[in-house]
Amino acid sequence: MPVPGIDVPGLGCGLAILREGKLLLYRRRNAPEAGCWSIVGGKVDHMERAIDSARREAQEESGLTIGTVEFLCISEQIIEEERQHWLSLIYVTEDFAGEARVMEPEKLPEFGWFPLDALPVPLSRFASDAVKALRVR
């Protein structure tokens, strides 16, 4: 029997930030998927709309001021070896101000802007789903 809050999927959000055809990715230091490159994002807080959470997480993690965002796709990650299960609403934007930087070095120590046809590896499952959706958009 699942234990509420422990053995149930988490609700996450993410934001694919595009600039001149390049995607902003950060390398993750911690689980899930430590060492993978990923879009910015995180947990949706209780009573916070997912779209607002995606904007907040992106601003906290990148230092950018985020404007208009649009829904991109849903991503489901089941990572058995880490006992992680996430459903994530992913959004996309090209509307932002400022320069990306490392804001949380203990979690996301490096970043880069990457063309969709020259992405770093490994990509997180979360970022892979976003990239697939971006390519058919």
Rosetta blueprint (number, residue, H / E / L):
1 M L
2 P L
3 V L
4 P L
5 G L
6 I L
7 D L
8 V L
9 P L
10 G E
11 L E
12 G E
13 C E
14 G E
15 L E
16 A E
17 I E
18 L E
19 R E
20 E L
21 G L
22 K E
23 L E
24 L E
25 L E
26 Y E
27 R E
28 R L
29 R L
30 N L
31 A L
32 P L
33 E L
34 A L
35 G L
36 C L
37 W E
38 S E
39 I L
40 V E
41 G E
42 G E
43 K E
44 V L
45 D L
46 H L
47 M L
48 E L
49 R L
50 A H
51 I H
52 D H
53 S H
54 A H
55 R H
56 R H
57 E H
58 A H
59 Q H
60 E H
61 E H
62 S H
63 G L
64 L L
65 T E
66 I E
67 G L
68 T L
69 V L
70 E E
71 F E
72 L E
73 C E
74 I E
75 S E
76 E E
77 Q E
78 I E
79 I E
80 E H
81 E H
82 E H
83 R L
84 Q E
85 H E
86 W E
87 L E
88 S E
89 L E
90 I E
91 Y E
92 V E
93 T E
94 E L
95 D L
96 F E
97 A E
98 G L
99 E L
100 A L
101 R L
102 V L
103 M L
104 E L
105 P L
106 E L
107 K L
108 L L
109 P L
110 E E
111 F E
112 G E
113 W E
114 F E
115 P E
116 L L
117 D L
118 A L
119 L L
120 P L
121 V L
122 P L
123 L E
124 S L
125 R H
126 F H
127 A H
128 S H
129 D H
130 A H
131 V H
132 K H
133 A H
134 L H
135 R H
136 V H
137 R L
